[in-house]
Amino acid sequence: MATDAEITDAVGRAHEAYLSWRETPIKERARRVKRAAEIFGERAEELSAIITREMGKRIDESRGELQIVQEIFTYYAENGPALVADEALAIQGGNAVVQKRPIGALIGIMPWNYPYYQVARFAAPNLVLGNTIILKHARNCPESAAAIESVLHDAGIPADAYINVYASAEQVASMLADPRIQGVSLTGSERAGSAVAMEAGRNLKKVVLELGGSDPLVLLDSSDLDKTVGIAIDARMGNNGQACNAPKRMIVMDEMYDEFVAKMTERMSAFEPGDPADPSTTLAPLSSQAAADELVEQITDAVAKGATLHTGGTHIEGPGAYVSPAVLTGVTKDMHAYYGELFGPAVVIYRATSEEEAIELANDTVYGLGSGVFSDDLERARRVGEHIEAGMVYINAAGGSQADLPFGGIKRSGVGRELGPLGMEEFMNKKIVRL
């Protein structure tokens, strides 16, 4: 862990680097960010192996994470100069220009579930914009954190423009209190988000938060239920269910409900635990034994209060934090599984008898990250999606992420947006010049 003196030094270095990095022509900043994308590709096997070892991600998914990281860095390298171009503003009695400029040194606080991807969403746009970064990664992926720093420095990002620190919560608070730090972005739990937002507010610093999610998947109708179930399974079981925007609650119209539950149960029962470094493995471990214990406790609580467990939901004997994939029905409001986030291989399925009931169930959550609406009738899907309270609505899809599509939520899922053009604007000074 860093000493307090090292943290103070990092803040000073990041600020001094900002004063020169912001003056580096944006095309040159973009060129170096593009080189970072290339290095991520060149080192993909090495980097994939690190996150599989550190947090248990299946190796094929680790490789997939490296692919989207390359896409994010490439997107901002290629589109960044246009995204920050001055914008003419017609006003009464004259003209004005919106100049899009960086604001200074920033702190990033990132989670373990997507060790490279989460950093890419924050680092790529801000480095192109001209901000500098102090990055505090999750405690259980220190090697990933060091590897990212190495890639960026080897790509030509100045050593003090991106600084990896192994910092404590108290040290983060001290950095936020420093007037040279201009903002903070956190992806993580509600508790961590609340604590960081409080410190940021106390010090009048800009904050972006991407927190938990309990995304609904609303199934209105389907001419190919097997295909829809396959999409739902892939989305829910990605990263072994450890994704904020995975569809954790599936709301199915009455006429398809029983068949959907049966098919989901069959598919969830088919996963087999194994070494996550083996490409043939279908079920990876959770990130820690504590995470596995918490998930099993949530499922056990629901069953004790009357929910039906169709499959799974128990520890798997042997080494590793493995939990058998679970399907729950009959979950009611007095159970933690109704409002809480099940962060692992578990799904809750609800029956709806009308579109209105489906919408009510979808919105009955403290979260508001993403959602998916499935129907052969696109107009029907759009109509229902219009009433869902979430930052993102996918039609005939669930979850997912891409470099050019903004990502973020409302309610207790956080504030702000990452990725796409909006991801470039969160830590931007939109300076107005009156002509």
N, C-alpha and C positions, 0 to 999 in steps of 0.2 A: 504494500500500500504506500501511496505517496505521503511524504511528510508535509506538514503545514507550510514549511518554507518552499518546498517544491511546487505546491499549489499556487502560492503567491507568485513564484517565478513564472509559472505557466501562464498566469493571467497577464503578467507584464509582457511576456514574449508574444502572446497572441495579439495583444493590442498593438505592439510595435510592428508586428508583421502586417496587421491590417493597414497601417498607414502607408506601407509600400505596395501591398497586394492590390489595394483598391486602385492604385495608379498604374498597375500593369494593364496594358490594353486587353480588352475583354476577349478579343480573338486569341490572344496568347493564353489567357486563363482557360479558355475553352479548349485550346489545343492540348494543354496538359491534362485536363479532365478527360479528353478523348483518349489520351495515352493511358490513363488509369483504366479505362474500359478495356483497352487491349491487354493490359497486364492481368487484369482479372481473368480474361479468357486464357491467356498463356499459362496461368497458374491454377486453372480451374480444378484439376485433380488434387493438387496439394491442398488448396483451400477447402475443397469439399470434404476431404478426409478430416480436416481439423474440426469442422462443426459436427460431423457424425460422431467423432470421438468425444467432443465436449458436451453436447446436449442430446445426443442419441437420434438425430434425424436420419431417416433411411438415406443411403448413399445416393440413390437416384433423385431423391428430392433435394439433397444437398447440391447436386449438380444443376438441378433446375433453378435453385436459388441463385447460383452463380450466373446463370443465363440472364435472369431478369436484372441482376445487378449491372451486368454489362449494358443491357438495354437502357437502364436509367441513366448511367453515366454518358452513354452515347447520345441519348435524347437531349440532355441539357447541354452537352458540348455542341451539338449541331443546331439546336434551336435557341439556346440561351441568348446569343447576340440579338436576335430578332425580338425575343421576349422582353428584353430590357431597353429596346430602342425608345427614344423620346417619342412622346405621343402629343400631337397637336390638340388643343382644347379650345373650341370656339366659345367665347364668352361675350356677354353684352358689353359693348363699348370697347372692344379690342380683342386681343388674342392671348393665349397662354400656352405653355408647354408643360407637360408632366414629364419630369426627368426621373428615371428609375435608377436609384442608387443604393449601394450597400449601406449598412448602419454600423457595423463594427464586429467585435469579437462576440461569439455566441457559445453557449454550452449546449451540448447534446447529451441526453441521458437515454440510453437504448437498452432493449430487453434481449433475453437469450433466445427467444423462439425463432427469430430469423436474424442471426447475428450479422450478416452482411447486408441483407436487403434493407433492414430498418435504418442502418447507417447511410446507405446509398440515398434513400429518400430525402434525408436531411442534408447530407454533405454535398452531393452533386450540384443541386441548384445554388446553394449558398457559396460554394467555391467559385462557380462561374460568375455569380453576381458580384463577388469581391469581398464577401464577409470571410472572417477566419473562425476556426472551430477548435474548441476544447471538448473532447469526447470522453465521457464517462460511460463505459460499457457495463453490462451485467457482470456480477462477481464470478459467475460460473462459466464465463467464456473469455478468459484473459488472453488465451492464445489467438483467438479470432480477432480480438481487439488489436493486438500487436501486429497481426498479419495485415489488417486493413491499413494501419499507419505505414507499414513498410511499402505496400503497393502504391499509396498516394505519394510518398516521398520519392520512390523510384520513378514515378511518372513526372516528377518535376514540380510537384506542389511544395512550396517552401516548408522547411521543417517546422517553422513556428506558425505556419498558416493552418496546420492540422496537427494538434497535439493530443495524443492518447494519455489519459491519466487514470490511475487506479485510485479513485477517490472515495471517501466516505460521504454519507448524507450530510454530515456536519460541514465537511469541506465544500460540498456543493452549495450549501447555504452561504458560506463565507464568500464564495465566488460571486453568487448572485448579488451580494451586498456591495461588491466592488463597482464603482461607477464606470469602469472601463468595459464591463460586460453589458451588452445591450439586449440580450434576450436568451431564452431557453426553450428547447424543444424536448419533450419527453414522450416516449411511448412505453406504456407499462400499466400497472394496476391503478385502480381508482385511488387507493390509499396513497401511493406514491405521487399520483397526479395532484391530489388535494394538497399534499405537503409542499410540492414544488410550486404550485399555483399560489399558495399562501406566501411563500418567500418571494416569488416574483412580484406579486401584488404589493407586498410590503416595501419593495424596492423599486416599484414602478417600472418593471421590465416586461417587455413583450413575451408572451408565452404561447406555445402551440402544444396541445395535448392530444394524443391518440391513446385512448384508454380501452376499457373492456367492451364486450359486445355480447349480445344474445340474439343474434340475427334470426328473423323468421324466414322460413321458406314456405310460401303459400302456394299450394297445388289446387288450382281451380278445376282443371280437366286435363286429360292427356289421352291421345290416341295411341301412345306407345309408353305404357307405364314402366316397362322394363328399362327403357332408355332414361326416363325421368328418375327412376330409382338409382340408376347408375351415376347420373350427374350428382344426385343428392349424396350418395355414398362417397364419391370422389371429393366433393367439396367438404363434407363433414370430417372425413378421415385424413385429409391433407395435413401433414406434419403431426400425425397421430392425434388430431383434434385440438392441437395447441395453436389455434389461430383466432385472433380477435374477431375476424369477419367471417368465420365459418358459420354455416346455418345450424344453429344449435336447437332451434325449435321448428318443427315441421307441422304445418297446419294444413290438413287435408280435408277436402269436401267429403261429405258423408258417404256418397255412393262409391268412392274409391278407398275409403279409409281402411277397411279390413284387409283388402288385398295389398295395400301399400304397407301396412304393418307387417304382414306375413313376409313380403318380399324383402323389406328392410331387415327383418329378423334373420332371415336366411343368409343374406349377404353379410351382415355384421358378424354372424357366427362363423363365417368362413376364414376370418383373418387368423394367421398363424404367427406366433412370436418367433423371433430369431435375431441373429446378429445384424444390427442396422448397417454394418459395412458389407453385408452380403446382398447383392442385388435381388436375390430370390426371396428375401424376407418381405412379408406383407404387414407385420405388426412390429413396430419399434417400441422401445421403452419410453416412458415419460421422462421428463427432464431430471427428476429427482424422486427419491422415495417419499419425501414429504408431499410432493404433488400427487403421487399415486394414492397415498393415504387419504388426502383431502377429497379426491374424486370418489373413492370408494365410500367414504363417510357420507358424502352428499347423496349418493345412490341409495345407501343403506337407510338413511333418514327418510327418503321418499317412500321406500318400500314399507318401512315401519309405520308410516302414516297412511298407507292404503294404496299406493301406486302399484302398478303391475310391471314387474321386470320380466321381459320376454327372453332376454339372453344377456350373458356377461355381467359386468359390474363387480367383478371380484379380482383380487390379486391372483396372479399366475405364479405357481410355485417355481422356485429356482432363482438364480441370480438376476438382478436387474429390476427396475421399477416398472414392471409390466402389469397392465390391467386389461382384462378381457372386454372387448367392445360391448357396450350396453345399449339396449332399446327400452325406453320407459314410456308407458301410457298411464292415463289416469292421474296425472300430476295436477295437484290443486294448489291454491294460493297459500295454504298453510305449510307448504313444503319449501325448503331452500331451493330445490331444483326448479321451482316456478319462476322466481325472480332472480336467482343467482346465476352466475356464469359457470357452466360445466366445462372446465378447460381440460379436455382429454377426450378419449374415444367413447362418447356417449351422446345419445340423441333422445329428445323428448318429442313425442308425436301427439298432436291434438286433433280432435274431430270438430269440423265446422259444418253447420247445416245451411249456411247462407254466406254470401259475400260480406254482408255486414258483420256477421259473427267472426268471420275470418279476419277482417280488418281490425275488429275490436281486440281479438286475441293477439294479433301481430303488434299492436300498439301498446298492449298492457305490459310494459317493461320500462325499467328505468334507463335502459340503453337506447341508442339510436344510431348505430353505425351503418350496417348495410342490410339488405333484404333481397329476396328473390321471389318473383311471381311467375308461375308457370301456367300457361294455357295455350291451346291451339289457336285461340281467338286473340290476336295481338291487341285488338282494341279493348277487349275485356281485361287483359292483363295490364294494359296501360291505365285503364280506369281505376282498377284496384290499387295499382302502384301509386297513383296520384294521392291516395289517402293514407299511405303508409308513412309514419313519422320516422324518417331515417335520413342519413346523409347521402346514402346511395341506394338506388333501386336497380336491380338487374332483371331484365325480362327474359324468361326461359334460360336463366343461368343463375349461379349462386356463388357468392364470394368472388375471388379472383382479384387480380391487380395487373395493371400495365402502365408503362412509363408515362404515356401521354394522357392518362385519365386521372383526374383529381380524386383523392382518397381522403375520407374523413367523415366524422359523424356529428350528432347533436346530443342533447340531454347529457347523461353521465358517460357517454362515449367520448366526450372531449370537445375541444374547440380548435378551429383552424383546418387547413387543408394541406396535403402533401401531394406530390406528383403533378404531372401536367403543367399547364401554364400557371395555375393557381399556386402550385408549390414554390414557384419562384418569387411570389409576392409577399409571403408572410413576414419575412425579415428584410423588407425593402422600404427605403425612404422614397415615397412618391412625392418628390419635391416639385412644388408649383412655381414656375417662373412666369410672371406677368409681363407681357410684352407691350 
